């Protein structure tokens, strides 16, 4: 008879035990003798003062059927029913934290944390300009299309932070002509790491906003190009790789995106450590332009043909002087084109500490408040 019983409501397991004893005509004392337990134990089970352990469940199943799991499930359901129903707050907060890096955003001061979920949710809505948490993230001034799945929550958080800072920058009106004309000025800065401090100024004079935001670990971001409005280009860099060759390649890559007008329909987010399998036309053009600015392509190919595989420091230095480039930039191109990543690593100077002192920067020990 027990096997067919499916409770419509949650009752204490003791009520089921009492029903079974009455159906069999057993007293509590008699049942206690059957299972070898004190009569007090049986009484506490029936009154709900004692929970059902695994051992007790086996004893009840042996005497009353149908299974130990049945009695364990009855007790678990009853114990859960005594706990006050959990509000949807936990589920909502879990979903929110699964979608966005709340802890990192709070830690970096991107959103405020008062300990209240409601306050955190309000700040997230404001940060991403959403009406409700379930809304799709849409980047302002980008064409409305379904590209949310292309970016992770960490990347969205980083991207919106770049936008926040870029909007705060005051620059002249953008001029494509000025940016193209500034190419020689930028290339003259490629001989010495210290010259990089002039990059933000040169770009600003062309109407291009440059922003540095330290990436969230695991976010896979190197740079981004987007437009604050239809005529206000923004270049955001993460400086994930603190090397002179990587900086210049990333910068020229994003400059090419700006010159092409890329990023107006949707932000162009780049991570050169994990490039997409299907390279788009704009990415191919930006990569080719960046490599050519780092070292003119034909000269770089000829140098490798002449000296591979026996590259020497003497030849590296001589070629860098001829090209008017820092040796670390030449080294980076040699490594990329030959796959010999061990070559001349000592020449790849660090530049992050230089750029973050002059560019609007969030992270790497810099205070945004001090820069604004």
PyMOL commands that set and color helices and strands:
alter all, ss='L'
color gray80, all
select helices_A, chain A and resi 2-4+13-24+28-35+39-47+54-64+68-82+89-99+102-107+117-128+148-150+153-168+176-181+183-190+193-205+244-260+281-294+297-307+313-323+327-338+345-347+352-355+368-371
alter helices_A, ss='H'
color red, helices_A
select strands_A, chain A and resi 209-213+223-227+233-237+268-270+360-362
alter strands_A, ss='S'
color yellow, strands_A
deselect
rebuild
show_as cartoon
